Amino acid sequence: MLICEGPVFRDGSDCVVERGTLLDPYTGSTIAFQRGQATSSAVQIDHIVPLAAAWTGGANTWDDAAREAFANDPANLQAVDGASNGAKGQMLPGEWMPPNAAFACT
């Protein structure tokens, strides 16, 4: 996760982000994030290899522990612009490229 400022975590948590500023790798834009019902969708956590694609690619044969480990693997998770993540959907990296061409090979 490329954070410009923060993140500020919820009191008593080391994973629930309340606010911060994200330098979005997919768009190259800066997003001021504030957790809230009307604002939380601005930043989403993308599975770089979508879970549905992993399932059809063989994860359906894994045990529950292996699937859970894959779903929570930080190497496969990226904080990104919510709209870009929605546009990507379940596409694999070879099927969808972010609008920020500088991030495409990353």
N, C-alpha and C positions, 0 to 999 in steps of 0.2 A: 504494500500500500504506500503510495507516495503522498505523504501528508506535508503540506507546506507549513501549517501551524497546528499545534495540538498533537494528537487529539486530546480532548478533555473527556475522561471516562466518568461514568455514573459513579456516585459515591459507593464504595464497597465493591466495585467491579473492576476487573482488568480487561474486559472485553466489550462492554456496552458503551459505545461512543455517544456522548451527549452533543458535542459540537467539535468543530475543527474545520480546517480548510484543506481540500483535496486538490492536488494537481492531477486532473483526470488524464490517464494515459490514452484512453480511446479517442478523446476529442482534442486534447491539449489545452482545454479550458480549466479555469480555476473555479471550484465550487465551494462556496461558503455553506457548510453543513450545520444545521441545527435540528436535533431530533424533535419530531413532532408529527402529529397525524397529517398535517398538510405539507410537511417538508421532507419527511424521511425517505420518500421515493426518489429524491434528487440524487442520492448515492445508493448504489446497490452492490452487493457482493456477487461477482460473476464466477461461475465455474468455467474456467477456460476450456476444459473438455467437459461439455454438458453431461449431466448425469444420465439423461436419456440416451445419448450417444455411447456413453460407457456401457450402459445396460445392453444395448444391441451389439456392442463390440466385445462382449464377453463377461461383463460384470454380473450378468444374470446367473453365471455359474459360481460366483464367489459366495462365500459365507457372509453372514450379516456383519461380522467384525471387519472383514476386508472392505465391504461396501461402505460402512460407516467411516473407516479410515480414509478411503478415497474421497468421500464427500466432504471431509473436514481437512484435507491435506492443504496446508498453506501454499504449497507450490502450485496448486490448481485453483487458488482463490485470488481474486483481484478486485479491489474496491474501484468502482467505475461510475460514470455518469449513468443514471437510471434509464434515460431514454435510449442511450446507445446499447445498454444491456438488453432492453426490450427488443430493439431492432435485431440484435444478434440471435435472440431466441435460443433454440437448440442446435444451431449450426456449429459445426466444427471449425477450428482455425483455418483450415483449407477452403472453407465455404464462405467465410465472412471475414472481412478485414475492417479494422476500425477506420473512421474518417481521418484520424491523425496518422498520415503516412509515415511519420518518423517513428511510430511505435509498431508498425506492421511486422517487422522482423523480430521484434522483442518477444 
